[in-house]
């Protein structure tokens, strides 16, 4: 296991909605995470999320925030920062490595105290270098890293990089995720303006965004090039081995189960028992009203990767319904 993080100190700026950025502050990675005037225990750093070069940190209710940090909290427990001198991704990986090591060590100590040391097992994620705790789990074909959402097997050539391919936050389907601009231009007599934001979508959702913004901007030519760029970006640079995913996902979300499943089965020939593709197939079956078939497909996904969180989360509501 990695005992320490490779970043001891860092500088950052607070970011508030509307991209208001404030003066530079100091942070440190040690026995706690130090953010300006606040010490965050590692078990109280609940989530780290990167958006462009912004890092969102979700703090637990047990954190006693200092006066300065407290002014920049949003939604109660979320603080957004912009690291200085490094990317948000670099800082996220450093934080995740520290959290993952501590979690694995705590689990190891617990099992040893219970006389079950033989259940202790962990591996290092080849993408983000976090420690993936697999204690108590049987070995499966794939391993899922919840920190970077990568899926990997023993050999590095079997890595699905979660920085590129992961679960879409909007539709819940596994696919390539990219940032896309959502741009609208309006003109009402003497009043004109625009709205803009970045969205992180799979290529199938980007197709829907393209039509939505194209229709909204149709009367005003200014916005049409941005809409067209969304479509072009969603089609360019796809990895050939995953090229058919957007088509399968598009059919799945529309409830066209019989059209989606054959696409996923062809993809599974290239990626045998890939849990992301199997979970998409289960979603297609659910959207098509085939709950029993979806449950069987999810069981197959978990047999291939028993740590695959998206499949576990999808299975829980189905179990409650049963």
N, C-alpha and C positions, 0 to 999 in steps of 0.2 A: 504493500500500500504506500501511497505517497503521504508522507507525514506532514509536509508543510506546503503552503502555496508558493508559487514562484514570484509573487508580487507582495511586497511587505507594506509599501506606502503608495498612495496615489493622490492625485488632485482631481477635483470635479467641480462642476457648476450645477446649481439647481435649475430645473426647467419646470415652468408652470404652463398649463394649457394656453394655447395661442403662441407657443414658442417664446415666451418671455424668459430670458436667460440672465442669471445673476452672477455675482462675483465668484472668484475661485475660492474653493474650500479644500480642506485636507481630510484624507481618509486613510485608514490603516487596516491591514488584515493580520490579526493576531489572535489572542485568546477570545476576543470578540471582534465583530466588524465595527470599526469606528467610523462614523459619518458625522463630520463637523463636531457638534457638541453632544453627540449621542452614541452610546455603546449599545450595539445590537447583539444579544446572544445568538449564537449560530442556530439554535433550535427555534429562534423567533424570526429568522429570515425565511419566509414561507415560499417565496417564488422570485425568480429573476427572469425578466423578459426584455429582449432586445428589439428595438424598432429603429431602423437606420442607425444613427450613432447616439441613440438615447437608451438608457438602461432603467427599466422600471423595477423597483424593489417593493415587494409586498411584505409588510412587517406584521408580526403577531401582536395580539392585544397585550402581551406581557412586556412590550418595549416601553420604557419610560423615556419619551422623546424630550430632548432639550428644547429650549425656547426657540433657538434659531431653526433647527430642523422642523419643529412643529409648525412653523409658518408655511412650509412648503408641502405639507401633506395634502393629498387629494383623495377623495372617496374614503376618508377616514384613516386608512393605513397604507397608502401608496405614495412613494416618493419617486420622482423621475429625475435622473441626473444625466449630465453629459460629461464623460470622463475627459481629462486633459492629458495629452501626451500618449494616449493609447486609445484603441477602439473600444466601443461598448462591448463588443464580442470578446475581446481579450480580458476585460475586467470580469465579465460574466463567467468565463471559463475558470478564472482564478477563484472566484467566489464558490462556484459549483464544486471545484475540486476540494476545497476546504470542507464544505458541507458534506460532500459524499464520503470523505475519509472519516469524519466524525460520526456520521450515521452508521457506517460499517463497523467502526470500533465499538460503538455502543451496542450494536446488535451482537457482535462477537462476545463482548463481556457478558451480555445477558445469557447467551447460549452456554457459555462456559460455566456460569454460575448455576445453570439448570442441569449441568452434566451432559450437555448435548454438543460438545465441541465438534463432533464429527459432522454436524450440519453447517458449520461455518464455511462459506464459499464466496468469493468475490473475484471480479475481473476488472481490468482497466479498459475503458472505452477507447478504441483506437482513434476516434475523432476529437473528442474534447478532453480526454485523459482523466475524466472523472472515474471514481471507483464505483462500480455497479455491484451492489450487494445482492447476492443470489442465495444467501443463507436460507436453508430450509426448502429450497426449490430443487426439483430434479433437473438434471442437465437436459436441455432441448437444443434443437438444431440452430436456433437463432437466440440472440440476446438483445434486449431493448434497453437503451440508455434514456432514462426519463429526463436527464439534464439537457441533452442536445437533440433528443428524439431520433437518434441514429439506430439502425438495426444492423447487427453484425453477427457473423459466425466466427469460427476459430481463425480462418485465414483472412487477412486484410482484403483480399480481392472480392470477398463477399459482403463488403460494407455498403449499406445504403446510407448516405450522408444526410443526417437530419437537417443540416443547414440548407439543403436543396429540396429533398423529398421528405415530407412529413404530413401530418393531419391538418387539413384546412380548418381554421377556427370558425369559419362561417357555415360550411356545409358538412363538416365532419368526415370528408373523404380524404383518403391518402392520395397525394399527387405532388407535383412540383409546386412550390410556393414562391411567389415573387411579390415585390412591391409594385403597385399600380396606381397611377394618378386618377382621382375622381374629380373631374373639372366641369364646372357649369358656368356659362356666361349668360347674363340676362340684360335686357335693354327695355325699359318701360318709359316711353316718351323722353323726358330729360334725365331720367335716373338709369344708371347702368352700373354694372359691377360683375364680380365673379366669386365663386366659392371653389375651394380646392382642399383636398386632403389626400394623404397616402393611405392605401389599403393593402393589406397583405392577404393575397388570395391564391387559390389554386387556379390552374389554367381554365378549368371549366367555369368557375365563378367569374373569371376575367371575361369570358365570352358573354356572360349575362351583363356584366358591367359595361361592356362595349355597346350592346344594344340599348341599354338604359340611357347612357350618356349621349349616344348618337341621336336618339329620339328627342331628348331634352334640349340638345344643342342644334337641332336641325334648322331652326329658323335663323340662327346666328352662326355664321361660318367660322367665327373665331374659335369656337370650342370643338369643331369637328376634327381638326388634326390631332388633338389630344385623344379623342375617342378612337381614331384609327390607330394611333400608336399603341393603345391598350391591346387591340386585336393583333397587331403585328408582333408585339412583345410576347404575347401568349403562344404564338406559333413558332417563334425562333428559338434555336439552341436547345431543343429538347433532347434528352438522352434517348437514343434509338431503342434501348431495351425497355423503356417505359413510354414509348411514343403513343400507344393506343389508350393510355389511362384516361385522358380527358373525354374521349368518345364514350368509354364505358361509364364514366362517372355522370356524363350528361344523360345517358339513357337511364341510369339508376335513379337519379334525382327526379326524373320525369315519371317514374313508376314503370318503365318499360323493362321489366325483369328479363324477359326472354331475349331481348337484344343486348342487354348488358352482360349477362353471365357468360355467353360464349367469348366475349372479348377478354374477360378476366381469366377464363380458362386458357386462352392462348397465351396470355401474359404469364400464367403460372407454369407453362412449359419452359419459359425462359428463366423464371425465378421460382423454382419448386417450393411450394408451401410458404411463400412469402407472406408474413402475417398482415402487412398493409394491404396487399391485394385481396387476401381472403376476407379481411374485414370490410373492404369495399363490396365484395360479392355478397356478404351477409347483409349489408345495408341495402343493396339492390333487392335482395329477397324480402327484406322487411318492407321496403317501399312498395313492393309488388304484392304484399299481403301474405307472404309465405313464411310465417314465423317459425314453424318447425324446421324448415330447410335452413333458415338463417341461424337458428341455434346450433344446428349440426356444423355449419360452416365456421361459426365462432369457436366451437369446440376444436375444430381442426386447426384454426389459427393459434389457439392457445397450446395445443399439442406441439406446434412448431416453435412457439415462443411464449413460454408461460409467464413472462414478465411484460408482455405487450399491453401497456396501459389502455390504449384506445379500445381494444377488444374487451378487456376486463370492465371498462366503464360502460360499454354497450351491453354487456351481458347482465349487469346488475339490474337495470329496469326490467329486462325480460324475465329474470328470476323472480322479481317482485310480482310481476303479472301472473306468473305461474302459481 
